[in-house]
Amino acid sequence: YEAPQNGVLSLLPKSWVPYAELMRIEKPGGLYGFYFPYLIGLSYAASIADPVISPGHLLSTAGLLLMWNVILRGAVCTINDNFDREYDRKVARCRLRPIARGAVTPVQGHIWYTAQAIVGLGFVSFLPHSTECMYHAVPIMLLLSIYPLAKRVTDFPQVVLCVPLAWGILMSCSALGIDPFTAQSNAIAAASACLMSSNALWLIMLDYVNACQDSLDDVKAGVRSMAVRYQNTEAFISVLGTAQVSLMVAAGYLAGMTPIYYVIACGGNAAMLVAMARTVTRARPDICAWWFLRGSILVGGTTVLGLLGEYMMK
């Protein structure tokens, strides 16, 4: 291990660096995966809200949700590294993580996780409609925190991780005072369920691609995951990608979206998923890493743009 000589970690006191590494503050790819469901939720809520929500209110709420996600992701990565410390020592990409290499003790890791959880939930208290948001935030935090344990008992830990991540769509709606399952029509409720399910499938694909970087080491270490179980990356992404885009189309139909949504959001998602299916291969971990870093921006970004287009047309 060598101390960082550049980037944000190099600016911190040396004693802080292991704790910042546990939060992955120098690796934004995972944060995009955490945060984009909330941006999708905000833009979706804005597109169906009546009366129209002001842009300023959208931006301020997005800022608070960003802070929540920075801390949420940090806490989840910390508890993941603590539970997985023995596995990480057997995986080349993970063996120098702070707890695995001994820079942070397991007890210190648990204390750091608890501190982040408290601070993160504190940020939620500043959100509009904070009580309703807390009903989402607490189970999201708890479910994400047990994700590393799922790797020991099931081949589908990505489901345990990605469903609560996609739940952020509903929390964002609550932050804007909208409960799509009770406040409006049955069609809107069904559209909301389709949109959340679609996002969960995308996040499963994203984490699958990330895990493909380590699948050989994971087999040796005894780690269970969908990347270990499903070896054909093109087939896996194609099947889930088809289901994901289909759910997006269904969400648009049920919510009464215009062609703007179908072209930008659904079309953009489909194009990116075709490209990912054709390029991802276990023989090229660098390509897997590229998609993990940029995939949320490309897929999540087109979804947000399509929904914001609907909002702007109101």
C-alpha positions in Angstrom: 0.0 0.0 0.0 1.2 3.5 -0.9 -0.4 6.7 0.5 -2.2 8.7 -2.2 0.0 11.3 -3.8 -2.7 13.1 -5.7 -6.5 13.6 -5.8 -8.8 14.4 -2.9 -7.2 11.9 -0.5 -3.8 13.5 -0.8 -5.3 16.7 0.6 -6.5 15.1 3.9 -4.5 14.5 7.1 -2.9 11.0 6.9 -5.0 9.8 9.9 -8.2 10.7 8.0 -7.3 8.9 4.8 -8.3 5.3 5.8 -11.8 6.6 6.9 -12.2 8.6 3.7 -11.2 5.5 1.7 -13.9 3.5 3.5 -16.4 6.1 2.2 -14.9 5.7 -1.3 -14.9 9.5 -1.7 -12.2 9.2 -4.3 -14.3 6.8 -6.4 -17.5 8.5 -7.6 -18.9 5.6 -9.7 -20.7 4.0 -6.8 -22.1 7.4 -5.7 -23.7 7.8 -9.1 -25.5 4.5 -8.6 -26.8 5.6 -5.2 -27.8 9.1 -6.2 -29.4 8.7 -9.7 -32.5 6.9 -8.4 -33.2 10.0 -6.3 -32.7 12.3 -9.3 -35.0 10.0 -11.3 -37.6 10.2 -8.4 -37.4 14.0 -8.3 -37.8 14.4 -12.0 -40.6 11.8 -12.1 -42.5 13.5 -9.2 -42.1 16.9 -10.9 -43.5 15.5 -14.1 -46.7 14.2 -12.5 -47.2 16.8 -9.8 -50.1 19.2 -9.8 -49.6 22.1 -9.1 -46.2 22.4 -10.8 -43.2 22.3 -8.5 -40.8 25.2 -8.9 -37.3 24.6 -10.3 -35.7 26.2 -7.2 -37.5 23.7 -4.9 -36.3 20.8 -7.1 -32.7 22.0 -7.0 -32.6 22.6 -3.2 -34.2 19.2 -2.5 -31.7 17.6 -4.9 -28.8 19.2 -3.0 -30.0 17.8 0.3 -30.5 14.4 -1.2 -27.0 14.5 -2.6 -25.6 15.0 1.0 -27.8 12.1 2.2 -26.4 9.9 -0.5 -22.7 10.8 0.1 -23.2 9.7 3.8 -25.4 6.7 3.0 -23.0 5.4 0.5 -20.1 5.9 2.9 -21.9 4.1 5.7 -22.8 1.2 3.4 -19.3 0.8 2.0 -17.9 0.9 5.6 -20.1 -1.9 6.9 -19.5 -3.8 3.7 -15.7 -3.7 4.1 -16.0 -4.6 7.8 -18.1 -7.7 7.1 -16.1 -8.6 4.0 -12.6 -8.1 5.5 -11.6 -11.7 5.2 -13.0 -12.0 1.7 -11.3 -8.8 0.6 -7.9 -10.1 1.6 -8.3 -12.9 -1.0 -9.4 -10.5 -3.8 -6.7 -8.6 -5.7 -8.8 -5.4 -6.2 -9.9 -5.3 -2.6 -7.0 -6.5 -0.5 -5.7 -3.0 0.3 -8.9 -1.6 1.6 -8.4 0.0 5.0 -9.9 -2.8 7.2 -8.5 -5.6 5.1 -5.0 -4.2 5.3 -5.3 -3.4 9.0 -5.3 0.5 8.8 -8.7 0.5 10.6 -9.8 -2.1 13.2 -13.2 -3.8 12.9 -14.3 -2.0 16.1 -13.3 1.4 14.6 -15.1 0.5 11.4 -18.3 -0.2 13.3 -18.0 3.1 15.2 -17.4 5.0 11.9 -20.4 3.3 10.3 -22.6 4.3 13.2 -21.4 7.9 13.1 -22.2 8.1 9.4 -25.6 6.6 9.9 -26.5 9.1 12.5 -25.2 12.1 10.4 -27.0 10.7 7.3 -30.3 10.5 9.0 -29.7 13.9 10.4 -29.6 15.3 6.8 -32.9 13.6 6.2 -34.4 15.7 9.0 -33.7 18.8 6.9 -35.6 17.5 3.9 -39.1 18.9 3.1 -41.7 16.4 4.5 -38.9 14.9 6.6 -41.2 12.6 8.6 -42.4 10.9 5.5 -38.8 10.7 4.2 -37.6 9.1 7.4 -40.1 6.3 6.9 -38.1 5.5 3.7 -34.6 6.4 4.9 -34.4 4.1 7.9 -35.4 0.9 6.1 -33.2 1.8 3.1 -30.2 2.2 5.5 -31.0 -1.1 7.3 -31.5 -3.1 4.1 -28.4 -1.8 2.5 -26.4 -2.6 5.6 -27.2 -6.3 5.5 -26.2 -6.5 1.8 -22.7 -8.0 2.5 -24.3 -10.8 4.6 -26.4 -11.8 1.6 -23.2 -12.8 -0.3 -22.9 -15.7 2.2 -26.3 -17.2 1.8 -27.6 -16.4 -1.7 -26.4 -16.1 -5.3 -28.6 -12.9 -5.6 -27.0 -10.4 -3.3 -27.4 -7.8 -6.0 -31.2 -7.9 -5.4 -30.7 -7.2 -1.7 -28.5 -4.2 -2.7 -30.4 -2.8 -5.6 -34.1 -2.9 -4.4 -33.4 -0.5 -1.5 -31.3 1.7 -3.9 -34.2 2.0 -6.3 -36.4 2.7 -3.3 -34.8 6.1 -3.4 -37.3 7.0 -6.2 -40.1 6.8 -3.7 -38.2 8.7 -1.0 -37.6 11.5 -3.5 -41.3 11.6 -4.3 -42.1 12.0 -0.6 -39.5 14.8 -0.3 -41.7 16.7 -2.8 -44.9 15.9 -0.9 -46.1 13.2 -3.4 -47.1 9.7 -2.5 -47.7 8.1 -5.9 -49.4 5.0 -4.4 -52.1 6.9 -2.6 -52.4 10.5 -3.8 -53.4 9.9 -7.4 -54.9 7.3 -9.7 -54.3 3.6 -9.9 -52.5 4.2 -13.2 -49.9 6.5 -11.5 -49.4 3.9 -8.8 -48.7 1.2 -11.4 -46.4 3.6 -13.3 -44.5 4.3 -10.1 -44.1 0.5 -9.4 -42.9 0.0 -13.0 -40.4 2.8 -12.8 -38.9 1.6 -9.5 -38.7 -2.0 -10.8 -37.0 -0.8 -14.0 -34.4 1.1 -12.0 -33.8 -1.9 -9.7 -33.1 -4.0 -12.8 -30.7 -1.4 -14.1 -28.8 -1.3 -10.8 -28.6 -5.1 -10.7 -27.0 -5.0 -14.1 -24.6 -2.2 -13.0 -23.5 -4.1 -9.9 -23.2 -7.3 -11.9 -20.8 -5.6 -14.3 -18.8 -4.3 -11.4 -18.6 -7.8 -9.8 -17.5 -9.3 -13.1 -14.1 -7.7 -12.5 -13.6 -10.0 -9.5 -15.5 -13.1 -10.4 -12.5 -15.4 -10.6 -11.2 -14.2 -7.2 -14.8 -14.4 -5.8 -15.0 -18.1 -6.7 -11.8 -18.8 -4.9 -12.8 -16.8 -1.9 -16.3 -18.4 -1.7 -18.2 -15.2 -2.5 -21.6 -15.8 -4.0 -23.1 -13.4 -6.5 -25.0 -13.2 -9.8 -21.7 -12.5 -11.5 -20.5 -15.9 -10.4 -23.7 -17.7 -11.2 -24.4 -16.2 -14.6 -21.2 -16.4 -16.7 -22.7 -15.2 -20.0 -22.5 -11.4 -19.7 -24.2 -10.6 -23.0 -27.1 -12.9 -22.3 -27.5 -11.6 -18.8 -27.5 -7.9 -19.8 -29.7 -8.5 -22.8 -32.4 -10.3 -20.9 -32.5 -7.9 -17.9 -32.1 -4.9 -20.2 -35.1 -5.9 -22.3 -37.2 -6.2 -19.2 -35.9 -2.9 -17.9 -36.7 -0.9 -21.0 -40.1 -2.7 -21.2 -40.9 -1.5 -17.7 -39.9 2.0 -18.6 -42.2 2.0 -21.6 -45.0 0.7 -19.4 -44.4 3.4 -16.8 -44.6 6.0 -19.6 -47.8 4.6 -20.9 -49.5 4.4 -17.5 -48.4 7.9 -16.5 -49.4 9.4 -19.8 -46.0 10.6 -20.9 -45.4 12.3 -24.3 -42.9 11.2 -27.0 -40.2 13.2 -25.3 -40.0 10.6 -22.6 -40.0 7.6 -25.0 -37.3 9.1 -27.3 -34.9 10.4 -24.6 -35.5 8.1 -21.6 -36.6 4.8 -23.2 -34.6 5.2 -26.4 -31.5 6.4 -24.5 -31.6 3.5 -22.1 -32.1 1.0 -24.9 -29.1 2.3 -26.8 -26.8 2.3 -23.8 -27.8 -1.2 -22.8 -27.2 -2.6 -26.3 -23.7 -1.0 -26.2 -23.1 -2.4 -22.7 -24.2 -5.9 -23.7 -21.9 -5.9 -26.7 -18.8 -4.6 -25.0 -18.7 -6.0 -21.4 -16.5 -9.1 -21.1 -14.8 -10.7 -18.1 -11.6 -10.8 -20.1 -11.5 -6.9 -20.0 -11.9 -5.8 -16.4 -11.1 -2.3 -17.6 -14.3 -2.2 -19.7 -16.3 -3.4 -16.7 -14.8 -0.6 -14.6 -15.6 1.9 -17.4 -19.3 1.0 -17.4 -19.5 1.0 -13.6 -18.1 4.5 -13.5 -20.0 6.0 -16.4 -23.1 3.7 -16.7 -25.2 5.5 -14.2 -24.5 8.9 -15.9 -25.4 7.5 -19.3 -28.5 5.4 -18.4 -29.6 7.4 -15.4 -28.9 10.7 -17.2 -31.1 9.9 -20.2 -33.9 8.8 -17.8 -33.7 12.1 -15.9 -33.5 14.1 -19.1 -36.6 12.4 -20.5 -38.5 13.0 -17.3 -37.3 16.6 -17.0 -38.5 17.1 -20.6 -42.0 16.1 -19.5 -41.7 18.5 -16.5 -40.7 21.4 -18.8 -43.7 20.7 -21.1 -46.2 21.1 -18.3 
